[in-house]
Amino acid sequence: MKTNRKLRLQLMVQNSFFVLLFLILIFLVGFLSREYSYSHDVTQSTRNTLTEGSINVLKQMDGPVNMRVFVSQDDAYRKAINDFIVRYQRAKPDLKFEFINPAEEPKLAQEAGIRAEGEVIVEYQQREDRLVPPYVEQDMTNLLVRLSRSRDRAVMYLDGHGERNLLGLKNHDIGEFGAQLEKKGFKLANPDLTLVQEVPSNGAMLVIASPQVDISEIEVVKIKDYVEKGGNLLWLLDDENLRGLEPLAEYLGLQITPGMVIDLSSSQYGADPKVAFANTYGEHAITKNFMLRTLYPEARMIDAADSFEFGWKVSRLVEVAPNGWLETGKMDANSKASFDSKTDIPGPINIAVALEREYGKKGQRVVVVGNGNFLANTFIGNGGNLDFGINIVNWLAGDDDLITILPKPLKDVNVVIPSDPWNRFLTMLIFFGFRLVLPIVLLVAGVLIWWKRRKA
């Protein structure tokens, strides 16, 4: 086909129009990518996206969050920090952050009290907290939870009667649970009820964690008076011996049945039948969307009834041993569990209740659990025990919005090379085969195919 001036002009117009459309398309793609973003995490352990618990915490934070990262001009290090914070920014667009080089802004770093490279100062509603490397989602989310708390009320705990101590380090104590409460913004207080006139009313709650000796009458009067005046309470019971707190149990309408829970299904987890496992929970704010397994060594049966006299509304929280029973006979370390239809109570057995009532302008809340072991240092890390305990305290403190499953550390995804020679050889062969040999083979094959086609 012969080309003339008119045809050349048409081709030039067509090509120019195509170039113009192509440039417009590039501009639109760039504009859309700037205004809208979409990402999908394809990693096996979803390490590039936040857990549901962290997202829930961010959704409950009204108002902007500002972060200042004090880090030197190291592009690789800054990129790693940027990738970490951007995960939070995707869930909360009004979260802003900036990098500050301490070498260029020494006065600013000094005023902020910066002590570590990469230290992050987080500001929210005129409150601030800080995080130092290494950055872990659980630590950052705990920081945001602390900043989200609108009140600075203390978690008070009874002491001096052999209780499980919230600061204790022994296996029997609940010191690890206390440390987690402090990380989440709670303060711990230990009022001496033999000296103070009454249990302080400005605390978030009072914790009675399995006393081992009788509580004096004057202390019991102060505790009961605290509850009668609207104080919140967390009461952990290890047996039916109330250690002098019978008047409190009567006021709450508690029904405590003597005996220990036997759960035969614990054998599938390799545990003793005296350890009860829970997978299903009652309908309550504490257990909403809670699907983790919890365990309760030597649990006790607890129940309560709605009280019209005192206005209590009762909710059952945890039922265990659907195929087990409540062993009412005495059991020791050598006793073998066996069901007696005449004396024992068949499962499921309820071991925790939540009581709530209206009191003045604010509500009052009480949780009683027929087990203290589930929060002990020995068992706090098992299943969802810690999450369940944190949910209880959040609810008692009135922080219903913060009741959530907190982020878990990512599971190990490291490759372990076998130690025996043959498996080690196969592992290295596969590793170097995919990393070196296969790419070289594909490269050579591509060159040969190209050469054959070129000569054809």
GUSETI-440081 format. One record per residue (C-alpha): residue in three letters; x, z, y. Coordinates in steps of 0.1 Angstrom, whole numbers, plus 5000, padded with zeros to 4 digits. Layout:
<recs>
> ALA,X,Z,Y
...
</recs>
This chain:
<recs>
> MET,5000,5000,5000
> LYS,5014,4990,5033
> THR,5015,5015,5061
> ASN,5007,5007,5096
> ARG,5005,5026,5128
> LYS,4970,5037,5123
> LEU,4976,5050,5088
> ARG,5007,5069,5099
> LEU,4987,5085,5127
> GLN,4960,5096,5102
> LEU,4986,5111,5079
> MET,5002,5129,5107
> VAL,4969,5143,5118
> GLN,4960,5154,5083
> ASN,4994,5170,5078
> SER,4992,5187,5112
> PHE,4957,5200,5103
> PHE,4969,5212,5070
> VAL,4998,5231,5086
> LEU,4974,5246,5112
> LEU,4950,5258,5085
> PHE,4979,5271,5065
> LEU,4992,5291,5095
> ILE,4957,5304,5101
> LEU,4954,5315,5065
> ILE,4988,5333,5067
> PHE,4976,5351,5099
> LEU,4943,5361,5083
> VAL,4961,5374,5052
> GLY,4985,5394,5073
> PHE,4956,5408,5095
> LEU,4935,5418,5064
> SER,4965,5434,5047
> ARG,4971,5454,5079
> GLU,4935,5465,5083
> TYR,4927,5471,5047
> SER,4947,5483,5018
> TYR,4942,5484,4980
> SER,4965,5498,4954
> HIS,4962,5504,4917
> ASP,4985,5527,4898
> VAL,4995,5512,4864
> THR,5020,5539,4854
> GLN,5012,5557,4822
> SER,5011,5591,4838
> THR,4996,5579,4871
> ARG,5025,5594,4890
> ASN,5019,5572,4920
> THR,4984,5585,4928
> LEU,4970,5620,4935
> THR,4950,5640,4910
> GLU,4913,5647,4916
> GLY,4920,5683,4926
> SER,4943,5672,4955
> ILE,4918,5645,4966
> ASN,4891,5671,4967
> VAL,4912,5695,4989
> LEU,4919,5666,5013
> LYS,4882,5657,5015
> GLN,4873,5693,5024
> MET,4897,5694,5054
> ASP,4879,5685,5086
> GLY,4902,5673,5113
> PRO,4936,5657,5114
> VAL,4967,5669,5096
> ASN,5001,5663,5112
> MET,5034,5664,5094
> ARG,5069,5664,5109
> VAL,5097,5656,5085
> PHE,5132,5666,5096
> VAL,5156,5643,5077
> SER,5187,5624,5085
> GLN,5188,5586,5090
> ASP,5190,5578,5053
> ASP,5168,5549,5045
> ALA,5166,5555,5008
> TYR,5158,5592,5012
> ARG,5132,5584,5039
> LYS,5116,5558,5017
> ALA,5112,5584,4988
> ILE,5096,5609,5013
> ASN,5074,5581,5027
> ASP,5061,5571,4993
> PHE,5052,5608,4985
> ILE,5033,5614,5017
> VAL,5016,5580,5017
> ARG,4997,5591,4986
> TYR,4980,5618,5007
> GLN,4975,5595,5036
> ARG,4955,5571,5014
> ALA,4930,5599,5007
> LYS,4930,5612,5042
> PRO,4936,5584,5068
> ASP,4938,5610,5097
> LEU,4969,5625,5081
> LYS,4999,5615,5103
> PHE,5036,5620,5098
> GLU,5068,5613,5117
> PHE,5105,5614,5108
> ILE,5128,5634,5131
> ASN,5166,5632,5128
> PRO,5180,5667,5133
> ALA,5213,5651,5145
> GLU,5196,5633,5173
> GLU,5171,5660,5181
> PRO,5191,5693,5175
> LYS,5171,5713,5200
> LEU,5138,5703,5184
> ALA,5151,5712,5149
> GLN,5164,5745,5162
> GLU,5130,5754,5178
> ALA,5113,5745,5146
> GLY,5136,5768,5126
> ILE,5147,5740,5102
> ARG,5170,5752,5075
> ALA,5169,5724,5049
> GLU,5174,5687,5048
> GLY,5140,5670,5044
> GLU,5120,5701,5054
> VAL,5084,5692,5062
> ILE,5063,5711,5088
> VAL,5025,5706,5082
> GLU,5001,5715,5110
> TYR,4963,5718,5107
> GLN,4938,5735,5131
> GLN,4965,5753,5150
> ARG,4980,5767,5118
> GLU,5013,5755,5102
> ASP,5032,5759,5070
> ARG,5063,5742,5056
> LEU,5076,5726,5025
> VAL,5112,5720,5014
> PRO,5124,5695,4988
> PRO,5120,5688,4959
> TYR,5085,5675,4967
> VAL,5059,5682,4941
> GLU,5022,5674,4944
> GLN,5012,5709,4932
> ASP,5033,5725,4960
> MET,5020,5703,4987
> THR,4984,5708,4976
> ASN,4989,5746,4975
> LEU,5002,5743,5011
> LEU,4971,5724,5022
> VAL,4949,5750,5004
> ARG,4966,5778,5023
> LEU,4961,5760,5056
> SER,4924,5754,5047
> ARG,4916,5791,5045
> SER,4897,5801,5075
> ARG,4901,5839,5069
> ASP,4932,5861,5063
> ARG,4915,5887,5042
> ALA,4934,5905,5015
> VAL,4928,5907,4978
> MET,4928,5944,4971
> TYR,4936,5959,4937
> LEU,4932,5993,4922
> ASP,4964,6009,4909
> GLY,4977,6042,4895
> HIS,4956,6042,4863
> GLY,4977,6019,4841
> GLU,4960,5988,4854
> ARG,4974,5953,4850
> ASN,4994,5951,4881
> LEU,4991,5920,4904
> LEU,5028,5924,4912
> GLY,5040,5934,4878
> LEU,5065,5915,4856
> LYS,5056,5930,4822
> ASN,5037,5909,4797
> HIS,5007,5932,4801
> ASP,5006,5927,4839
> ILE,4990,5899,4859
> GLY,5019,5894,4883
> GLU,5021,5856,4878
> PHE,4985,5854,4887
> GLY,4992,5875,4918
> ALA,5021,5852,4928
> GLN,4998,5821,4925
> LEU,4972,5838,4947
> GLU,4999,5844,4974
> LYS,5009,5807,4971
> LYS,4973,5798,4978
> GLY,4971,5818,5010
> PHE,4958,5852,4998
> LYS,4974,5884,5008
> LEU,4977,5913,4983
> ALA,4969,5949,4993
> ASN,4970,5981,4973
> PRO,4949,6008,4991
> ASP,4954,6043,4978
> LEU,4919,6056,4972
> THR,4931,6092,4969
> LEU,4942,6090,5006
> VAL,4920,6066,5024
> GLN,4885,6076,5034
> GLU,4869,6045,5019
> VAL,4878,6011,5004
> PRO,4887,5989,5034
> SER,4857,5967,5042
> ASN,4878,5939,5057
> GLY,4893,5928,5024
> ALA,4882,5897,5005
> MET,4875,5916,4973
> LEU,4886,5945,4951
> VAL,4902,5938,4917
> ILE,4899,5964,4889
> ALA,4921,5952,4861
> SER,4917,5971,4829
> PRO,4926,6008,4838
> GLN,4940,6027,4809
> VAL,4933,6063,4820
> ASP,4902,6078,4836
> ILE,4897,6072,4873
> SER,4891,6103,4893
> GLU,4855,6111,4904
> ILE,4864,6108,4941
> GLU,4878,6073,4936
> VAL,4847,6062,4916
> VAL,4825,6074,4944
> LYS,4845,6053,4969
> ILE,4844,6022,4947
> LYS,4807,6025,4941
> ASP,4801,6030,4978
> TYR,4822,5999,4986
> VAL,4800,5978,4963
> GLU,4768,5993,4976
> LYS,4779,5983,5011
> GLY,4784,5946,5001
> GLY,4820,5945,4989
> ASN,4830,5918,4965
> LEU,4845,5928,4931
> LEU,4864,5913,4902
> TRP,4863,5937,4872
> LEU,4884,5930,4840
> LEU,4874,5950,4810
> ASP,4895,5952,4778
> ASP,4871,5974,4759
> GLU,4839,5994,4762
> ASN,4857,6024,4776
> LEU,4848,6023,4813
> ARG,4873,6050,4823
> GLY,4848,6069,4845
> LEU,4833,6038,4861
> GLU,4799,6042,4842
> PRO,4780,6047,4876
> LEU,4794,6013,4888
> ALA,4784,5996,4855
> GLU,4749,6011,4858
> TYR,4745,6000,4894
> LEU,4755,5964,4884
> GLY,4732,5965,4854
> LEU,4760,5957,4830
> GLN,4754,5956,4792
> ILE,4787,5962,4774
> THR,4784,5959,4736
> PRO,4812,5977,4716
> GLY,4833,5954,4694
> MET,4858,5925,4695
> VAL,4851,5888,4694
> ILE,4862,5870,4662
> ASP,4866,5832,4666
> LEU,4873,5814,4634
> SER,4878,5781,4652
> SER,4910,5795,4666
> SER,4927,5785,4633
> GLN,4926,5748,4644
> TYR,4949,5758,4673
> GLY,4972,5778,4651
> ALA,4960,5811,4667
> ASP,4948,5844,4654
> PRO,4910,5848,4649
> LYS,4911,5876,4675
> VAL,4918,5849,4701
> ALA,4886,5833,4714
> PHE,4886,5798,4728
> ALA,4861,5785,4753
> ASN,4853,5748,4759
> THR,4818,5751,4774
> TYR,4807,5771,4804
> GLY,4775,5781,4822
> GLU,4762,5764,4852
> HIS,4778,5780,4882
> ALA,4799,5771,4912
> ILE,4829,5787,4895
> THR,4826,5764,4864
> LYS,4813,5732,4882
> ASN,4833,5702,4868
> PHE,4855,5727,4849
> MET,4864,5711,4816
> LEU,4896,5728,4806
> ARG,4900,5749,4775
> THR,4906,5786,4781
> LEU,4916,5814,4757
> TYR,4908,5851,4756
> PRO,4927,5873,4732
> GLU,4906,5903,4720
> ALA,4876,5895,4742
> ARG,4846,5917,4746
> MET,4809,5910,4749
> ILE,4795,5913,4784
> ASP,4761,5907,4797
> ALA,4738,5917,4826
> ALA,4702,5912,4836
> ASP,4687,5901,4870
> SER,4679,5932,4890
> PHE,4649,5933,4912
> GLU,4658,5969,4923
> PHE,4692,5959,4937
> GLY,4686,5922,4941
> TRP,4713,5909,4917
> LYS,4711,5874,4904
> VAL,4731,5870,4872
> SER,4748,5839,4858
> ARG,4766,5837,4825
> LEU,4800,5821,4828
> VAL,4817,5819,4795
> GLU,4805,5817,4759
> VAL,4829,5818,4730
> ALA,4829,5818,4692
> PRO,4799,5796,4684
> ASN,4810,5798,4648
> GLY,4823,5834,4651
> TRP,4809,5868,4657
> LEU,4813,5901,4675
> GLU,4831,5925,4651
> THR,4816,5959,4657
> GLY,4838,5977,4632
> LYS,4872,5991,4640
> MET,4900,5966,4637
> ASP,4938,5971,4637
> ALA,4967,5947,4633
> ASN,4964,5946,4595
> SER,4926,5943,4594
> LYS,4911,5910,4580
> ALA,4881,5897,4598
> SER,4849,5894,4577
> PHE,4814,5890,4589
> ASP,4789,5918,4581
> SER,4753,5906,4588
> LYS,4741,5942,4590
> THR,4764,5953,4618
> ASP,4781,5923,4634
> ILE,4765,5900,4660
> PRO,4768,5863,4653
> GLY,4781,5839,4680
> PRO,4781,5825,4705
> ILE,4792,5856,4725
> ASN,4791,5858,4763
> ILE,4822,5874,4777
> ALA,4818,5869,4815
> VAL,4791,5872,4841
> ALA,4788,5865,4878
> LEU,4764,5885,4900
> GLU,4753,5875,4935
> ARG,4729,5889,4960
> GLU,4720,5886,4997
> TYR,4734,5914,5018
> GLY,4729,5915,5055
> LYS,4742,5883,5071
> LYS,4766,5876,5043
> GLY,4762,5874,5005
> GLN,4778,5896,4980
> ARG,4795,5885,4948
> VAL,4808,5902,4917
> VAL,4825,5888,4886
> VAL,4829,5909,4854
> VAL,4850,5895,4825
> GLY,4853,5912,4792
> ASN,4889,5904,4789
> GLY,4921,5910,4810
> ASN,4945,5893,4786
> PHE,4935,5858,4798
> LEU,4952,5865,4832
> ALA,4982,5884,4817
> ASN,5017,5870,4822
> THR,5018,5862,4785
> PHE,4987,5840,4785
> ILE,4982,5828,4821
> GLY,4999,5794,4814
> ASN,4977,5786,4784
> GLY,4951,5759,4789
> GLY,4930,5764,4820
> ASN,4934,5801,4823
> LEU,4951,5800,4857
> ASP,4926,5774,4871
> PHE,4897,5795,4859
> GLY,4911,5827,4875
> ILE,4918,5808,4908
> ASN,4882,5795,4908
> ILE,4869,5830,4903
> VAL,4889,5844,4933
> ASN,4880,5814,4955
> TRP,4843,5820,4948
> LEU,4845,5857,4954
> ALA,4863,5850,4987
> GLY,4835,5827,4997
> ASP,4858,5796,4996
> ASP,4835,5776,4974
> ASP,4848,5743,4988
> LEU,4883,5751,4974
> ILE,4870,5756,4938
> THR,4887,5727,4922
> ILE,4911,5718,4894
> LEU,4946,5720,4910
> PRO,4972,5694,4902
> LYS,4993,5698,4870
> PRO,5029,5689,4868
> LEU,5034,5654,4854
> LYS,5041,5653,4817
> ASP,5076,5644,4806
> VAL,5081,5607,4803
> ASN,5118,5607,4795
> VAL,5131,5586,4765
> VAL,5149,5608,4739
> ILE,5175,5590,4719
> PRO,5176,5602,4682
> SER,5208,5620,4672
> ASP,5213,5605,4637
> PRO,5236,5575,4637
> TRP,5212,5549,4622
> ASN,5182,5556,4645
> ARG,5206,5559,4674
> PHE,5220,5524,4666
> LEU,5185,5509,4664
> THR,5175,5526,4697
> MET,5206,5512,4715
> LEU,5201,5478,4699
> ILE,5165,5477,4712
> PHE,5175,5490,4746
> PHE,5204,5466,4752
> GLY,5185,5438,4734
> PHE,5157,5438,4759
> ARG,5179,5447,4789
> LEU,5208,5422,4783
> VAL,5204,5399,4753
> LEU,5169,5387,4758
> PRO,5173,5378,4795
> ILE,5205,5359,4786
> VAL,5188,5340,4758
> LEU,5159,5331,4781
> LEU,5183,5319,4808
> VAL,5203,5297,4783
> ALA,5171,5283,4768
> GLY,5158,5274,4803
> VAL,5190,5256,4812
> LEU,5190,5236,4780
> ILE,5154,5226,4784
> TRP,5161,5216,4820
> TRP,5192,5196,4810
> LYS,5173,5177,4782
> ARG,5145,5168,4806
> ARG,5170,5157,4832
> LYS,5187,5133,4808
> ALA,5154,5120,4794
</recs>
